[in-house]
Amino acid sequence: MDKKLAELQKALASAIADMDLDDLTRHPEGKWSAAQILEHLNLTYIGTIKNFERCLASGKSAVDPRPRKRWSRLLITRLGYFPSGGKSPPRVEPRGMPPQQVKAEIVENIVRMESILRECETRFGRRPIASHPVFGALTVSEWRKFHLVHGKHHAKQILRLRKS
């Protein structure tokens, strides 16, 4: 497994270690629970998997040529900083998946995502392969970095929930 996604798995596993059902579902008013954060992350992994499966099926990259938030992309993929306070796109908002199911699926989907990212990188090289809905065209390496930084951002939120 790529070191970035291995680090992502470790950060999430550490954040949710020993959390029971009550811990996973407890949250302050108007904020997501740990289970909802995990579901959000899982939905981003599923979206990435589907995006890259379409690239493989079509035999070509799926890069949207329109410029997107270039500076935000560079903050995340080069500097490793994920800005707080952004609104999640509706397609990756939690939908109520049972906490134990999402806890199990998220690990499987990180592995699946790494497998398809590796396959796309082998097939298409190091150029931008698919577009992120907010940040635009990303290379496989940038996708891995995005998921690492995004996941660690949310792992910190889960750790704060544990303390409360």
DAZI-V716166 format. One record per backbone hydrogen bond with DSSP energy under -1.0 kcal/mol. CO is the residue of the C=O (numbers start at 1). NH is the residue of the N-H. Records with the same first field share a line. If there is no record, write none. Layout:
CO: NH / NH
This chain:
2: 6
3: 7
4: 8
5: 9
6: 10
7: 11
8: 12
9: 13
10: 14
11: 15
12: 16
16: 19
20: 24
21: 25
22: 26
24: 35
28: 31
33: 37
34: 38
35: 39
36: 40
37: 41
38: 42
39: 43
40: 44
41: 45
42: 46
43: 47
44: 48
45: 49
46: 50
47: 51
48: 52
49: 53
50: 54
51: 55
52: 56
53: 57
54: 58
55: 59 / 60
62: 131
68: 70
69: 73
70: 74
71: 75
72: 76
73: 77
74: 78 / 79
75: 81
89: 92
90: 93
98: 102
99: 103
100: 104
101: 105
102: 106
104: 108
105: 109
106: 110
107: 111
108: 112
109: 113
110: 114
111: 115
112: 116
113: 117
114: 118
115: 119
116: 120
117: 121
118: 122
119: 123
120: 124
121: 125
129: 62
130: 138
132: 136
134: 69
136: 132
138: 129 / 130
139: 143
140: 144
141: 145
142: 146
143: 147
144: 148
145: 149
146: 150
147: 151
148: 152
149: 153
150: 154
151: 155
152: 156
153: 157
154: 158
155: 159
156: 160
157: 161
158: 162
159: 163
160: 164
